[in-house]
Amino acid sequence: MLETERHRIILSAVQERPVVSVSDLCALTGASEATVRRDIAQLHVAKKLRRIRGGAEAIAPPQFVGINARPFAVNQVINIAQKRAIAQAAVDLCEDGDAIIINGGTTTFQMVHPLTTKRLQVFTNSFPIAEHLLKQSKNTVLVPAGAIYREQNIILSPFDEDGSRHFHARRMFMGCRGLGPLGLMEGDPLLVQAEQKLIGQADQLIVLADSSKFRQRSSLLLCPLNRIRAVVTDDGIEDRAAQMLEAAEVRLIVAPVAAADRKSRVQEE
């Protein structure tokens, strides 16, 4: 790649996100770390970006950079009965003393209520999960370093070192944008980056996905099906979705939804 092309990609990356690490820019350009650092230094001198430790930042970043994800308050009322049943089945997999990771999301948030009876070490990038467990339980709670994205209520960091690398979990519990034959899907690169870091810190990946998620798709793949140990879903799952998981040797856990709750649920559009 020519130098001018690398510079164009680097400048585009720092405008998309306020801060970009050297390793991210290496992945984007295919260049070595030494080359990327030299490019950053040249662009810094030209006053096109600002060089910082471990990366670069925009000179005039946008006031607020959002992520491609539906707000927490919107998602919270969708398929709530299914999410409660799924969350209870997920917590049933935990034993006192376990170290677990819980990724931010409205399905995983429903785990907080049954978790009040447990004593676990919980690492989470969800601000409301951390807050609830601190106030209502005796679980040990750890959170990563980063910025709180208010609409999604999650803590994300553009840097490699956010504290998550020092935590090892028996299981990670996470939701997703969609679930298909190629694997888990998400809608934003920053989410994918954060979630892949967390997945790498757990022995087992447990996906919490209501049955509607098997019909949804996104352009970004998070991980293949063979990385998933189990999927916890509701009893609305279609046969073909169950067969897909069976073919990939992913354990399927179905959480029944009470008839009364099913009538009162809010369907996802």
PyMOL commands that set and color helices and strands:
alter all, ss='L'
color gray80, all
select helices_A, chain A and resi 3-16+22-29+33-45+72-75+80-91+106-109+112-115+127-136+164-166+189-199+211-215+225-227+239-247+259-264
alter helices_A, ss='H'
color red, helices_A
select strands_A, chain A and resi 19-21+50-52+55-57+99-102+121-124+140-142+147-149+154-156+169-174+178-180+183-186+202-208+220-223+230-234+251-255
alter strands_A, ss='S'
color yellow, strands_A
deselect
rebuild
show_as cartoon
